[in-house]
Amino acid sequence: MPNRHKNTQTPAPRRATKIVATLGPASSDPALLQKMIEAGVNVVRLNFSHGKAQDHIDRAALVRAAAQRAGREVAIMADLQGPKIRVGKFAEGKVMLEPGAKFVLDASRTEPGDINGVGLDYKELPRDVKAGDLLLLNDGLIVLTIDAVKGEEVHTTVKLGGELSNNKGINKQGGGLTAPALTGKDMEDIRTAMSFQADYVAVSFPKTATDMEMARQLCNVAGAEWRHKPGMIAKIERAEAIPHLQAILDASDGIMVARGDLAVEVGNAAVPALQKRMIRMARESDKVVITATQMMESMITNPVPTRAEVSDVANAVLDGTDAVMLSAETAAGKYPLETVLEMANICLEAEKAEDVKLDADFTDMAFDRIDQSIAMGALFTAHHLGAKAIVALTDSGSTALWMSRHRIHVPIYALTPRVTTQRKMALYRNVRPLLMDTSVDRDTALVQAEGHLIKRGIVSSGDVYAITCGEPMGAPGGTNMLKICRVV
């Protein structure tokens, strides 16, 4: 098949909110993956809960090749499995638990489970629970009340019954399970992810900033051979993480609102307000935020989403999330491409209704950094002048990140000489990252940048745009100039 897109970088549709899609059996065909990227996927998630190391290495290569054919750079996010707090396997694959029945979770059990009980992957459960606690299995579809803990056995009564199958997850209502965020498997997986320079690493079940600091250290050590430092994403899915949210944000590059496990621990009703709070806190802390779990769940088996799912995605966009995420919808669903197209359309429509309150955003704000002041000045000026684009010549991506924390209907184009920075910025809301070998001479770089924009049809004769850069060029954190230009 001829490669019509070779060596081109076509800008995606003018959609501010980014789409994270999980790669799996349903989306591993190279041609389909290319179409998904062309349809709007900005970040591809590799779920390390499934597959071997070589599988992930092969899939990362698949993503890079598909992105190149599509003429776009996408970020790769390695999502660590975290602790396996799950039941063991059953002799017949599953059992039907009836309300009122007795059921034993036995950490010492080695034989397959049956209607009376099952073994545990998580051996510490008997030490973490007591009589009266509620255990929620399979994302809360089954509820067990603990009657007693006897040695390695947790004796329970089924409060809410249903089908329980192999390796389903266990949560304790209100949190309190002591499992560490990083397991031996996660540490091996970090080495694998760094071997193909994953742009982001998502850490499952962190409870404190220390969990994220440890994960970052492990990633930086594993990535040192390639001089690679990934962005760190904290998946907020434990009740214990909520009181430490600001500290976790400070220790991370972003968070994921992981609504599945979080809902099981804090209750479904508490999640929408928590989602809004987390998105607001992330933006105020200059961090990125991904909203995840069941966003388009019905599209696993149906070609169109439900009205409720459309509203859910739109509300996350209106809350200001950087990205919305697809899990099983693209990994195992029947309609991966259609799901991406639907999600992109919902995001575009929701963004049209957004209020821009830049003036209010800047009231009482104080900046102690020149580069941050320049970034804010570019936003303010571009908004009031009705500029066609905001352009940031950036080495590290920080200027583009700061700009992306504020709602503005002017697209931000981040031009960088580093492909690693370009990929990382693929997650930033309203930022279109482009690769450009910026000259060390400022004036030459500005001319090159305008030529870059004209060539891609971003600006044309008569258009006004704002551009930021630093002098000397190429010094990270050195943005110190804002220029307003009109294309001749």
Secondary structure as UniProt FT lines:
FT   TURN            4..7
FT   STRAND          18..22
FT   HELIX           25..27
FT   HELIX           30..39
FT   STRAND          41..47
FT   TURN            48..49
FT   HELIX           53..70
FT   STRAND          75..79
FT   STRAND          86..87
FT   TURN            91..92
FT   STRAND          94..97
FT   TURN            99..100
FT   STRAND          102..106
FT   TURN            107..108
FT   STRAND          113..114
FT   TURN            115..116
FT   STRAND          117..120
FT   TURN            123..124
FT   HELIX           125..128
FT   TURN            131..132
FT   STRAND          134..137
FT   TURN            138..141
FT   STRAND          142..150
FT   TURN            151..152
FT   STRAND          153..160
FT   STRAND          162..165
FT   TURN            166..167
FT   STRAND          169..172
FT   TURN            173..174
FT   HELIX           184..195
FT   TURN            196..197
FT   STRAND          200..203
FT   HELIX           209..223
FT   HELIX           224..226
FT   STRAND          231..236
FT   HELIX           239..244
FT   HELIX           245..251
FT   STRAND          254..258
FT   HELIX           259..266
FT   HELIX           268..270
FT   HELIX           271..284
FT   TURN            285..286
FT   STRAND          288..292
FT   TURN            295..296
FT   HELIX           297..300
FT   HELIX           307..319
FT   STRAND          323..326
FT   HELIX           328..331
FT   HELIX           336..352
FT   HELIX           358..362
FT   TURN            363..364
FT   HELIX           370..385
FT   STRAND          389..393
FT   HELIX           398..404
FT   STRAND          412..416
FT   HELIX           419..424
FT   HELIX           425..427
FT   TURN            429..430
FT   STRAND          431..435
FT   HELIX           442..455
FT   TURN            456..457
FT   TURN            461..462
FT   STRAND          464..470
FT   TURN            473..474
FT   TURN            476..477
FT   STRAND          479..486
//
